[in-house]
Amino acid sequence: MKTILVVDDAPMIRELLKSVLEAEGFNVIEAADGEEAIHICHDTPIDLSIIDIFLPKKGGLQVMGELIKADSAHKFIAISGGEALR
């Protein structure tokens, strides 16, 4: 079973993505901020990360950069709810 990491500071978004992805047969792990995401990826094999660009503690782009340095094959989908526009 493929494992997807969903990283978003909005619990509703994480829950929605988790529900949809699990219904499609994926194992889903959640993280609420960038630091948590990095720790999870160092401890758990992840097939794909869905990462919000605007995160507390470490932004999504910074997280992606660090994860690519650790594993150049890491795959991402970047998402944003437009927090920077408010």
C-alpha positions as a Markdown table, in Angstrom:
| # | Residue | x | y | z |
|---|---|---|---|---|
| 1 | Met | 0.0 | 0.0 | 0.0 |
| 2 | Lys | 1.4 | 3.4 | -0.9 |
| 3 | Thr | 1.8 | 6.0 | 1.8 |
| 4 | Ile | 0.9 | 9.7 | 1.4 |
| 5 | Leu | 1.8 | 12.4 | 3.8 |
| 6 | Val | -0.7 | 15.3 | 4.0 |
| 7 | Val | 0.8 | 18.4 | 5.5 |
| 8 | Asp | -1.6 | 21.3 | 6.2 |
| 9 | Asp | -2.2 | 23.5 | 9.2 |
| 10 | Ala | -6.0 | 23.4 | 8.6 |
| 11 | Pro | -7.4 | 20.2 | 10.3 |
| 12 | Met | -10.5 | 20.2 | 8.0 |
| 13 | Ile | -8.3 | 20.1 | 4.9 |
| 14 | Arg | -6.2 | 17.3 | 6.3 |
| 15 | Glu | -9.3 | 15.3 | 7.3 |
| 16 | Leu | -10.9 | 15.8 | 3.8 |
| 17 | Leu | -7.8 | 14.7 | 1.9 |
| 18 | Lys | -7.3 | 11.8 | 4.3 |
| 19 | Ser | -10.9 | 10.6 | 3.8 |
| 20 | Val | -10.7 | 10.8 | 0.0 |
| 21 | Leu | -7.2 | 9.2 | -0.2 |
| 22 | Glu | -8.0 | 6.3 | 2.2 |
| 23 | Ala | -11.2 | 5.6 | 0.2 |
| 24 | Glu | -8.9 | 5.1 | -2.8 |
| 25 | Gly | -6.7 | 2.6 | -0.8 |
| 26 | Phe | -3.8 | 4.8 | 0.3 |
| 27 | Asn | -2.3 | 4.8 | 3.7 |
| 28 | Val | -2.4 | 8.5 | 4.9 |
| 29 | Ile | -0.2 | 10.2 | 7.5 |
| 30 | Glu | -1.0 | 13.7 | 8.6 |
| 31 | Ala | 1.3 | 16.6 | 9.8 |
| 32 | Ala | 0.1 | 20.0 | 11.0 |
| 33 | Asp | 3.3 | 21.9 | 10.3 |
| 34 | Gly | 6.6 | 21.8 | 8.4 |
| 35 | Glu | 8.8 | 20.6 | 11.3 |
| 36 | Glu | 6.4 | 17.7 | 11.9 |
| 37 | Ala | 6.5 | 16.8 | 8.2 |
| 38 | Ile | 10.3 | 16.6 | 8.2 |
| 39 | His | 10.4 | 14.4 | 11.3 |
| 40 | Ile | 7.8 | 12.0 | 9.8 |
| 41 | Cys | 9.7 | 11.8 | 6.5 |
| 42 | His | 12.9 | 10.9 | 8.3 |
| 43 | Asp | 11.2 | 8.1 | 10.2 |
| 44 | Thr | 8.7 | 6.7 | 7.7 |
| 45 | Pro | 9.0 | 5.9 | 4.0 |
| 46 | Ile | 6.6 | 8.2 | 2.1 |
| 47 | Asp | 5.6 | 7.7 | -1.5 |
| 48 | Leu | 4.1 | 11.2 | -2.0 |
| 49 | Ser | 3.7 | 14.3 | 0.1 |
| 50 | Ile | 0.8 | 16.8 | -0.4 |
| 51 | Ile | 2.1 | 20.0 | 1.2 |
| 52 | Asp | 0.5 | 23.3 | 1.9 |
| 53 | Ile | 2.8 | 26.2 | 0.8 |
| 54 | Phe | 1.9 | 28.4 | 3.8 |
| 55 | Leu | 2.7 | 26.4 | 7.0 |
| 56 | Pro | 3.7 | 27.4 | 10.5 |
| 57 | Lys | 7.2 | 26.8 | 11.8 |
| 58 | Lys | 8.6 | 25.9 | 8.4 |
| 59 | Gly | 7.0 | 26.9 | 5.1 |
| 60 | Gly | 6.1 | 24.3 | 2.5 |
| 61 | Leu | 8.7 | 25.4 | 0.0 |
| 62 | Gln | 11.4 | 25.1 | 2.7 |
| 63 | Val | 10.1 | 21.7 | 3.7 |
| 64 | Met | 10.2 | 20.5 | 0.1 |
| 65 | Gly | 13.8 | 21.8 | -0.3 |
| 66 | Glu | 15.0 | 19.9 | 2.8 |
| 67 | Leu | 13.2 | 16.7 | 1.8 |
| 68 | Ile | 14.7 | 16.8 | -1.7 |
| 69 | Lys | 18.2 | 17.2 | -0.2 |
| 70 | Ala | 17.5 | 14.1 | 1.8 |
| 71 | Asp | 15.9 | 12.1 | -1.1 |
| 72 | Ser | 16.0 | 13.6 | -4.6 |
| 73 | Ala | 13.3 | 11.2 | -5.7 |
| 74 | His | 10.7 | 12.5 | -3.2 |
| 75 | Lys | 7.5 | 13.4 | -5.0 |
| 76 | Phe | 5.3 | 16.4 | -4.0 |
| 77 | Ile | 2.0 | 18.0 | -4.8 |
| 78 | Ala | 2.0 | 21.6 | -3.5 |
| 79 | Ile | -1.3 | 23.2 | -2.5 |
| 80 | Ser | -2.4 | 26.6 | -1.2 |
| 81 | Gly | -5.6 | 28.0 | 0.1 |
| 82 | Gly | -4.4 | 31.5 | -0.5 |
| 83 | Glu | -3.5 | 32.5 | 3.0 |
| 84 | Ala | -0.9 | 35.0 | 1.8 |
| 85 | Leu | -3.6 | 36.9 | 0.1 |
| 86 | Arg | -5.6 | 37.7 | 3.3 |
